[in-house]
Amino acid sequence: MDKNISFTLKVWRQKGPKAKGAFETYQMKDIPGDTSFLEMLDILNEQIINDGGEPIVFDHDCREGICGMCSLYINGHPHGPATGATTCQMYMRRFKDGDTITVEPWRSAGFPVIRDLMVDRSAYDKIMQAGGYVSVNTGAPQDANAILISKDIADEAMDAAACIGCGACVAACKNGSAMLFVSAKVSQLNLLPQGKVEAARRAKAMLSKMDELGFGNCTNTRACEAECPKNISISNIARLNRDFIIAKLKEIGRASCRERV
């Protein structure tokens, strides 16, 4: 049976994106080990409200590891010390009695702080709008087996599609790069027949939008892969780079043809 633990909690408080933030310290007493991290924050907020203070703002939704909303930087790790799990899937049994736990929002120019621990991740939506889709004619759907896809390719595309867009890769990267996210979203489409038609255009458009929104580039430190709660592989980044080079070569080829004409 899990034991109750008491610990010190240091939480980043910030009233807005332009406001100056600072850590505030709270003492937590007798928290059961089977309490999830977000439930622990709920308990803390109840204490703060009862004391007449402003509750801590933090993002959450599904609380079962599929929505990517619980973007907390805990003790120097996106989503905390757990491997292959989001913040909402982590329980207080991972910490020891007397520990000091530091909680921060994502740190990235692409994810400005809204308030306290909540950040604006709408930049990811803009990247998806740039090319994270396939263009199809509307009408009756095809039979499920009308387009044959090998199991290896289907599995690889599904592994890439496991990305929940939480932003942990950006938070972990010293360059603030969103390459792991972009490569996963590109790969899940480019690997399949439905997405191959627009593969080159998609890679170029989504990478260009990523650069425009202030994210950095990849320098292969692999911190994103190590911290990703869905274990997305950086092999997707290699595929993205290949598709981007193909797109640029096609662009050069078209320009050369126009010059000849």
C-alpha positions as CSV (number, residue, x, y, z in Angstrom):
1,M,0.0,0.0,0.0
2,D,1.3,3.5,-0.9
3,K,2.4,5.7,2.0
4,N,1.5,9.3,2.5
5,I,4.3,11.8,1.8
6,S,5.0,15.4,2.7
7,F,7.1,17.6,0.4
8,T,8.0,21.1,-0.6
9,L,6.4,22.4,-3.9
10,K,8.0,25.3,-5.8
11,V,5.6,26.5,-8.5
12,W,6.2,29.2,-11.2
13,R,3.6,32.0,-10.9
14,Q,3.1,34.5,-13.7
15,K,0.1,36.8,-14.3
16,G,0.6,37.0,-18.1
17,P,2.9,36.7,-21.0
18,K,4.5,40.1,-20.4
19,A,4.4,40.0,-16.6
20,K,7.4,39.2,-14.5
21,G,7.1,35.7,-12.9
22,A,8.6,34.1,-9.8
23,F,8.6,30.8,-7.9
24,E,6.3,30.5,-4.9
25,T,6.8,27.8,-2.3
26,Y,4.1,25.6,-0.8
27,Q,4.2,22.9,1.8
28,M,2.2,19.8,1.1
29,K,1.4,17.4,3.9
30,D,0.2,13.8,3.9
31,I,-0.4,13.4,0.2
32,P,-1.3,9.7,-0.6
33,G,1.1,8.0,-3.0
34,D,-1.8,6.9,-5.3
35,T,-2.7,10.6,-5.9
36,S,-2.0,11.7,-9.5
37,F,0.2,14.8,-10.0
38,L,-2.8,16.8,-11.3
39,E,-4.9,15.7,-8.3
40,M,-2.2,16.9,-6.0
41,L,-2.4,20.3,-7.8
42,D,-6.1,20.3,-7.3
43,I,-5.6,19.7,-3.5
44,L,-3.1,22.6,-3.4
45,N,-5.5,24.9,-5.2
46,E,-8.2,24.0,-2.8
47,Q,-5.9,25.0,0.1
48,I,-4.9,28.3,-1.7
49,I,-8.6,29.2,-2.3
50,N,-9.5,28.4,1.4
51,D,-6.6,30.7,2.4
52,G,-8.0,33.5,0.2
53,G,-5.4,33.3,-2.5
54,E,-5.4,33.0,-6.3
55,P,-5.4,29.3,-7.5
56,I,-2.6,28.1,-9.7
57,V,-3.6,28.0,-13.4
58,F,-2.6,24.8,-15.2
59,D,-3.7,23.1,-18.4
60,H,-5.5,19.7,-18.4
61,D,-8.3,17.9,-20.1
62,C,-8.5,14.1,-20.5
63,R,-6.2,13.1,-17.6
64,E,-5.5,9.8,-19.3
65,G,-2.5,10.7,-21.5
66,I,-4.1,11.2,-24.9
67,C,-4.8,15.0,-25.2
68,G,-1.4,16.5,-24.5
69,M,-2.8,19.4,-22.5
70,C,-0.9,18.7,-19.2
71,S,2.2,20.5,-20.2
72,L,4.3,20.8,-17.0
73,Y,8.0,20.9,-16.6
74,I,8.7,19.0,-13.4
75,N,12.2,18.8,-11.8
76,G,13.9,19.6,-15.1
77,H,11.9,17.1,-17.2
78,P,8.9,17.7,-19.5
79,H,6.0,15.7,-17.9
80,G,8.3,14.8,-15.0
81,P,10.7,11.9,-14.3
82,A,8.3,9.2,-15.6
83,T,9.3,7.5,-18.9
84,G,6.7,7.2,-21.7
85,A,4.0,9.0,-19.7
86,T,2.4,12.4,-19.5
87,T,2.1,14.5,-16.3
88,C,-1.5,13.3,-15.7
89,Q,-0.3,9.6,-15.8
90,M,2.3,10.3,-13.1
91,Y,1.6,9.5,-9.4
92,M,3.1,10.9,-6.3
93,R,4.6,7.5,-5.4
94,R,7.4,8.5,-7.7
95,F,8.5,11.1,-5.2
96,K,10.0,10.6,-1.7
97,D,9.0,12.1,1.6
98,G,10.8,15.4,2.1
99,D,11.5,16.0,-1.6
100,T,11.4,19.4,-3.2
101,I,9.5,19.4,-6.4
102,T,9.9,22.2,-8.9
103,V,7.1,22.9,-11.4
104,E,7.4,25.2,-14.4
105,P,5.6,25.9,-17.7
106,W,7.1,25.0,-21.1
107,R,10.0,27.3,-21.8
108,S,9.9,28.3,-25.5
109,A,9.5,31.4,-27.6
110,G,6.9,29.5,-29.6
111,F,4.8,28.8,-26.4
112,P,4.2,32.1,-24.6
113,V,2.9,31.8,-21.0
114,I,-0.8,32.6,-20.7
115,R,-0.8,32.5,-16.9
116,D,1.2,30.5,-14.3
117,L,1.7,27.0,-15.7
118,M,-0.5,27.4,-18.8
119,V,1.1,28.2,-22.2
120,D,-0.3,29.0,-25.6
121,R,0.4,26.1,-27.9
122,S,-1.7,27.4,-30.8
123,A,1.5,27.5,-32.9
124,Y,1.1,23.8,-33.3
125,D,-2.4,24.4,-34.8
126,K,-0.9,26.8,-37.3
127,I,1.7,24.3,-38.4
128,M,-1.0,21.7,-38.9
129,Q,-3.0,24.2,-40.9
130,A,0.0,24.7,-43.2
131,G,0.0,21.1,-44.4
132,G,-1.2,18.5,-41.9
133,Y,-4.0,17.2,-44.1
134,V,-4.7,15.4,-47.4
135,S,-6.7,16.9,-50.2
136,V,-9.5,14.5,-51.3
137,N,-12.6,14.6,-53.4
138,T,-15.8,14.3,-51.3
139,G,-18.3,11.6,-51.9
140,A,-18.9,8.0,-50.9
141,P,-16.0,6.5,-48.9
142,Q,-13.8,3.8,-50.5
143,D,-13.8,0.2,-49.1
144,A,-11.3,-0.2,-46.3
145,N,-9.2,-2.7,-48.3
146,A,-9.4,-0.8,-51.7
147,I,-5.9,0.6,-51.2
148,L,-3.4,-2.1,-50.2
149,I,-0.8,-1.0,-47.5
150,S,1.8,-3.3,-46.1
151,K,1.8,-3.9,-42.4
152,D,5.3,-2.5,-41.9
153,I,4.3,0.8,-43.5
154,A,1.0,0.9,-41.6
155,D,2.7,0.2,-38.3
156,E,5.3,3.0,-39.0
157,A,2.6,5.5,-39.9
158,M,0.6,4.5,-36.8
159,D,3.7,5.0,-34.6
160,A,4.1,8.5,-35.9
161,A,0.4,9.2,-35.5
162,A,0.8,8.4,-31.8
163,C,2.1,12.0,-31.3
164,I,-0.3,13.9,-29.1
165,G,1.1,17.4,-29.8
166,C,1.9,18.1,-26.2
167,G,5.1,20.2,-26.9
168,A,7.4,18.1,-24.7
169,C,9.9,17.9,-27.6
170,V,10.1,21.7,-27.8
171,A,10.5,22.0,-24.0
172,A,13.3,19.4,-23.9
173,C,15.2,20.8,-26.9
174,K,18.0,23.4,-26.2
175,N,17.1,25.0,-29.5
176,G,13.4,25.0,-28.9
177,S,12.9,22.9,-32.0
178,A,9.5,21.5,-33.0
179,M,11.1,19.1,-35.5
180,L,9.9,15.9,-33.8
181,F,6.3,17.1,-33.8
182,V,6.4,18.3,-37.4
183,S,8.2,15.1,-38.6
184,A,5.7,12.9,-36.8
185,K,2.7,14.7,-38.4
186,V,4.4,14.7,-41.8
187,S,5.3,11.0,-41.6
188,Q,1.9,9.8,-40.6
189,L,0.6,11.2,-43.9
190,N,3.6,10.9,-46.2
191,L,4.1,7.2,-45.5
192,L,0.6,6.3,-46.8
193,P,-0.6,6.4,-50.4
194,Q,-3.3,9.0,-49.6
195,G,-0.6,11.4,-48.5
196,K,2.2,10.7,-50.9
197,V,0.8,12.9,-53.6
198,E,1.4,16.1,-51.5
199,A,4.4,14.7,-49.6
200,A,7.0,17.2,-50.8
201,R,4.7,20.3,-50.6
202,R,3.5,19.2,-47.1
203,A,7.1,18.9,-45.8
204,K,8.1,22.3,-47.2
205,A,5.0,24.1,-46.0
206,M,5.0,22.8,-42.4
207,L,8.8,23.3,-42.0
208,S,8.5,26.9,-43.3
209,K,5.6,27.6,-40.9
210,M,7.6,26.1,-38.0
211,D,10.5,28.5,-38.8
212,E,8.1,31.4,-39.2
213,L,6.7,30.8,-35.7
214,G,10.0,31.1,-33.9
215,F,10.9,27.5,-33.3
216,G,14.6,26.4,-33.6
217,N,16.1,23.8,-35.8
218,C,17.3,20.2,-34.9
219,T,20.9,19.6,-34.0
220,N,20.5,15.9,-33.2
221,T,20.8,16.0,-29.4
222,R,17.9,13.5,-29.2
223,A,16.6,15.2,-26.0
224,C,13.1,15.3,-27.7
225,E,13.1,11.5,-28.3
226,A,14.2,10.8,-24.7
227,E,11.5,13.0,-23.2
228,C,8.6,12.2,-25.6
229,P,5.7,10.6,-23.6
230,K,4.7,8.6,-26.8
231,N,8.3,7.5,-27.7
232,I,8.2,9.1,-31.1
233,S,11.5,8.2,-33.0
234,I,13.9,10.8,-34.5
235,S,13.9,8.6,-37.6
236,N,10.9,10.7,-38.5
237,I,13.1,13.8,-38.6
238,A,15.4,12.1,-41.1
239,R,12.4,11.3,-43.3
240,L,11.2,14.9,-43.0
241,N,14.6,16.2,-44.0
242,R,14.6,13.9,-47.1
243,D,11.1,15.1,-48.1
244,F,12.1,18.7,-47.6
245,I,15.2,18.3,-49.8
246,I,13.1,16.6,-52.5
247,A,10.7,19.6,-52.3
248,K,13.5,22.1,-52.8
249,L,15.0,20.1,-55.7
250,K,11.6,20.1,-57.4
251,E,11.3,23.8,-56.9
252,I,14.8,24.4,-58.4
253,G,13.9,22.1,-61.3
254,R,10.7,24.0,-62.0
255,A,12.5,27.3,-61.9
256,S,15.1,26.0,-64.3
257,C,12.4,24.9,-66.7
258,R,10.7,28.3,-66.7
259,E,14.1,30.0,-67.4
260,R,14.6,27.8,-70.5
261,V,11.1,28.6,-71.8
